Amino acid sequence: MRHFHRTSVTPDVVLATADSFFSALRLNRGSSDTRTRAFAGALGSLMLSVRMEGGHYTFVEVHTDQVGESRLDKNVKKFFNALHRTADPRHVIEAGY
């Protein structure tokens, strides 16, 4: 699946957050390009890339090798919430129902 997120956090902070978040899931880091990361583990594999967009936004794109709403895809969404919390520490995750 393909996921994306726009944030005001800098690309370096996004990549550092990804390194710590996905290593906690026991996903091994593969490539270490300046703007991409590859992770693989028991849940599957993912490719994360970041780029500046519009001058002050960072566009984060994640591709997983999973189909549908897998456990890995749910963790990618949790990662996006962690990025949102990094940008705004007052952010509280609440249920939408």
N, C-alpha and C positions, 0 to 999 in steps of 0.2 A: 504494500500500500504506500501511497505518497501522502505525507503530511507536511504542512507548512505553518509558520508562525512569524509574525512581524513583532519586533521588540525595539525598545530604545536602548537596550543594553549593547555595549560594544562587542564586536566579533570575538575579541580575545577573552572576554568574560564568558561569552556563550560557549566557547570551546573548552575553557577551564571548567565550567559547570557541567558540560557533557562528559568530560573525562572523569570527574568525581561521581556523577550520577550513574553512569553506565558501568563504571568499575564496581560500584556497590551492588549492581545486579549480576556481578560475575561475568560480564561480557568482556572479552579480551579485545584490547585495542589493536587494530591492524595498521592501516596507513596513517601517516602523520603529516600530511600536506599542510601548508599554512592555513588553508581555509576549509579543509575537509577532515572528517574522521570516519573510520570504518570500525565497527564493533561486531563481534560474533560470539555466540555462546549457545547454551542449551535451548534458549528461547528462539533462536534464529539469528539472522544477521541484519545489520542496518548500515546505511551510508548517510552521514550527516554532512551538510555543506552550509556555509554561511556566506553572505555577500551584503555589501552596503546597498541600500536602496533609497533613493530620494534624498540622499544627503545625511539624514539623521535617523533613519531606521535601518535595522539589521534584519535581513530576510533569512530565516532558518528553514531549510528544507531537509526532510528525512524520508528516505526510501527504505522500506523493510521488504524482506523476502516472504512475508506472510500474506495470507489471503483473509480478507474480512477483518473482524474485530478480535485479533489474537491477543495473548497476554503481552507480547512485545509492543503491539500497537497501543495498548492501554498504558504501558510504561512510557511510551513516547509522549502521550498526552500529559502524564504526570510530570515529565521533564519540561514540557511547555509551561505547566503551572509553576514549576520551580523557577523558570525564567521570569515569569510574570511577577513572582514574589521577589526576585532579585531586583527587578526594576522598581517595584513598589512594595516595600516591606510591610505596609499596612494591609495589603491584600489578603483577604481571608477566603478560602475556598468554601462555598456553600452549595448545598443541593439546589437544583433548579425546580424542585417540585414542592 
